């Protein structure tokens, strides 16, 4: 009878160790995946920020900046450049009428 209890105890201990090992391994993998997702998201965010900075830098040169998204192309330009052009246009027309 004692050998039967010992065998059952050993099997239960082995199953317990296996279950704990599986849980620890699963949690470790989950943590690794979360870290990888976090790194990926940080990289994507940095890329978005860099793209916006480039748009602003190119747009501030008073040249149109074409941006293509899917099947649409939109040109961006700084509003200050448009205001400058509006102020210069009447002066040129008034000089031509003299």
Sine and cosine of phi, psi and omega as CSV:
sin_phi,cos_phi,sin_psi,cos_psi,sin_omega,cos_omega
0.00,0.00,-0.61,0.80,-0.02,-1.00
-0.92,0.39,-0.60,0.80,-0.01,-1.00
-0.94,0.35,-0.52,0.86,0.06,-1.00
-0.93,0.37,-0.66,0.75,0.04,-1.00
-0.93,0.38,-0.62,0.78,0.01,-1.00
-0.90,0.44,-0.68,0.73,0.00,-1.00
-0.90,0.44,-0.70,0.72,0.02,-1.00
-0.89,0.45,-0.67,0.74,0.01,-1.00
-0.89,0.45,-0.70,0.72,0.01,-1.00
-0.90,0.44,-0.69,0.72,0.01,-1.00
-0.89,0.45,-0.68,0.74,0.02,-1.00
-0.90,0.43,-0.63,0.77,0.04,-1.00
-0.91,0.42,-0.68,0.73,0.02,-1.00
-0.89,0.46,-0.69,0.72,0.04,-1.00
-0.90,0.44,-0.63,0.78,0.03,-1.00
-0.91,0.42,-0.71,0.70,0.03,-1.00
-0.88,0.47,-0.67,0.74,0.04,-1.00
-0.89,0.46,-0.69,0.73,0.00,-1.00
-0.91,0.42,-0.70,0.72,0.03,-1.00
-0.90,0.45,-0.68,0.73,0.04,-1.00
-0.87,0.50,-0.68,0.74,0.02,-1.00
-0.89,0.45,-0.70,0.71,0.00,-1.00
-0.90,0.45,-0.70,0.72,0.01,-1.00
-0.89,0.45,-0.70,0.72,0.00,-1.00
-0.89,0.45,-0.66,0.75,0.01,-1.00
-0.89,0.45,-0.70,0.72,0.03,-1.00
-0.90,0.43,-0.62,0.79,0.03,-1.00
-0.90,0.45,-0.70,0.71,0.02,-1.00
-0.90,0.44,-0.65,0.76,0.03,-1.00
-0.88,0.48,-0.67,0.74,0.03,-1.00
-0.90,0.44,-0.66,0.75,0.02,-1.00
-0.89,0.46,-0.68,0.73,0.02,-1.00
-0.90,0.44,-0.65,0.76,0.02,-1.00
-0.90,0.43,-0.63,0.78,0.04,-1.00
-0.91,0.42,-0.66,0.75,0.02,-1.00
-0.91,0.42,-0.65,0.76,0.04,-1.00
-0.90,0.43,-0.65,0.76,0.02,-1.00
-0.89,0.46,-0.69,0.72,0.03,-1.00
-0.90,0.44,-0.67,0.74,0.02,-1.00
-0.88,0.47,-0.70,0.71,0.00,-1.00
-0.91,0.42,-0.62,0.79,0.04,-1.00
-0.90,0.43,-0.65,0.76,0.03,-1.00
-0.91,0.42,-0.68,0.74,0.04,-1.00
-0.89,0.45,-0.68,0.73,0.02,-1.00
-0.88,0.47,-0.67,0.74,0.02,-1.00
-0.90,0.44,-0.62,0.78,0.03,-1.00
-0.90,0.43,-0.68,0.74,0.04,-1.00
-0.88,0.47,-0.70,0.71,-0.01,-1.00
-0.89,0.46,-0.66,0.75,0.00,-1.00
-0.91,0.42,-0.63,0.78,0.03,-1.00
-0.90,0.44,-0.66,0.75,0.02,-1.00
-0.91,0.41,-0.67,0.74,0.02,-1.00
-0.87,0.48,-0.67,0.74,0.02,-1.00
-0.91,0.42,-0.64,0.77,0.05,-1.00
-0.87,0.49,-0.71,0.70,-0.01,-1.00
-0.90,0.43,-0.69,0.73,0.00,-1.00
-0.89,0.45,-0.70,0.72,-0.01,-1.00
-0.94,0.33,-0.61,0.79,0.00,-1.00
-0.92,0.38,-0.51,0.86,-0.01,-1.00
-0.96,0.26,-0.11,0.99,0.05,-1.00
-1.00,0.08,0.08,1.00,-0.01,-1.00
0.91,0.42,0.41,0.91,0.15,-0.99
-0.94,-0.35,0.53,-0.85,0.05,-1.00
-0.93,0.37,0.64,-0.77,0.02,-1.00
-0.90,-0.43,0.96,-0.29,0.02,-1.00
-0.97,0.23,0.73,-0.68,0.03,-1.00
-0.82,-0.57,0.83,-0.56,-0.02,-1.00
-0.96,-0.27,0.82,-0.57,0.05,-1.00
-0.80,-0.60,0.89,-0.45,-0.07,-1.00
0.81,0.58,-0.92,-0.38,-0.03,-1.00
-0.97,-0.26,0.16,0.99,-0.02,-1.00
-0.93,-0.37,0.63,-0.78,0.12,-0.99
-0.88,-0.48,0.80,-0.60,0.00,-1.00
-0.84,-0.54,0.68,-0.74,0.03,-1.00
-0.98,-0.20,0.74,-0.67,0.03,-1.00
-0.94,-0.33,0.54,-0.84,0.11,-0.99
-0.45,-0.89,0.49,-0.87,-0.01,-1.00
-0.93,0.36,0.67,-0.75,-0.01,-1.00
-0.88,0.48,-0.58,0.82,0.01,-1.00
-0.86,0.51,-0.56,0.83,0.01,-1.00
-0.93,0.38,-0.61,0.79,0.03,-1.00
-0.92,0.39,-0.65,0.76,0.03,-1.00
-0.90,0.44,-0.64,0.77,0.03,-1.00
-0.90,0.44,-0.66,0.75,0.02,-1.00
-0.91,0.42,-0.64,0.77,0.02,-1.00
-0.91,0.42,-0.61,0.79,0.00,-1.00
-0.95,0.33,-0.56,0.83,-0.02,-1.00
-0.98,0.21,-0.54,0.84,-0.07,-1.00
-0.88,0.47,-0.74,0.67,0.02,-1.00
-0.89,0.45,-0.56,0.83,0.01,-1.00
-0.90,0.43,-0.65,0.76,0.00,-1.00
-0.92,0.39,-0.67,0.74,0.00,-1.00
-0.92,0.39,-0.62,0.79,0.00,-1.00
-0.94,0.34,-0.53,0.85,0.06,-1.00
-0.94,0.33,-0.56,0.83,0.01,-1.00
-0.96,0.29,-0.50,0.87,-0.03,-1.00
-0.98,0.19,-0.27,0.96,-0.01,-1.00
-0.97,0.23,0.00,0.00,0.00,0.00
